[in-house]
Amino acid sequence: MDLIINYRGFDNDIRNSFKDLIVEFHLELMELSEGSYLLKGESCNLRFTYDRGDIACDLKQPFDIEDSPGYNIWQVYRFLYPDKSKLEHKERLYDKKLQLLEHAEIIQENLKDVLSGNFSWLNKFMEDKKKEDKIFSIAFDLDYEHPIKIKLRQGDLTWRDDIEKYLIANNIVL
């Protein structure tokens, strides 16, 4: 069972994948707990977690509690670059090293200003996240066989358009 949950060499793979950013932003790698690491910087931290094949990478402000979740880099990327991110839908990666390299690439190419400490987007991001959470809550509360819920379960991204129409048709204001 340990092989499924644990990721031997996680720290070295983080170092290798993020080596350019580590040098440029003077980041220091710290182990927070088993399966959780932090690249600590002066202006921004990156928190990594591993859970059953998925590697999450979160942006965090330096004063945030180190072991608490941060702001997922893919959510931040989609928020800051909505048009660009729709064009770059990649296949689901199961290779751990490729996941780390993809995380490093998205930061290197698009989120360096955040690593420099630019969190001016955060308030609007949090507002949008609350709205998004409400939308998901409404979608999950629909009947199991509702067409929107079926699309959501199947990963059909058109559920987003359908839920917007559903909200309007049912006079639901978020």
Secondary structure, 3 states (H helix, E strand, C coil): CHHHHCCCCHHHHHHHHCHHHHHHHCCEEEEEECCEEEEECCCCEEEEEEECCEEEEEEECCCCCCCCCCEEHHHHHHHHCHHHHHHCCCCCCCCHHHHHHHHHHHHHHHCHHHHCCCCCCHHHHHHHHHHHHHHHHHHHHCCCCCHHHHHHHHCCCCHHHHHHHHHHHCCCCC
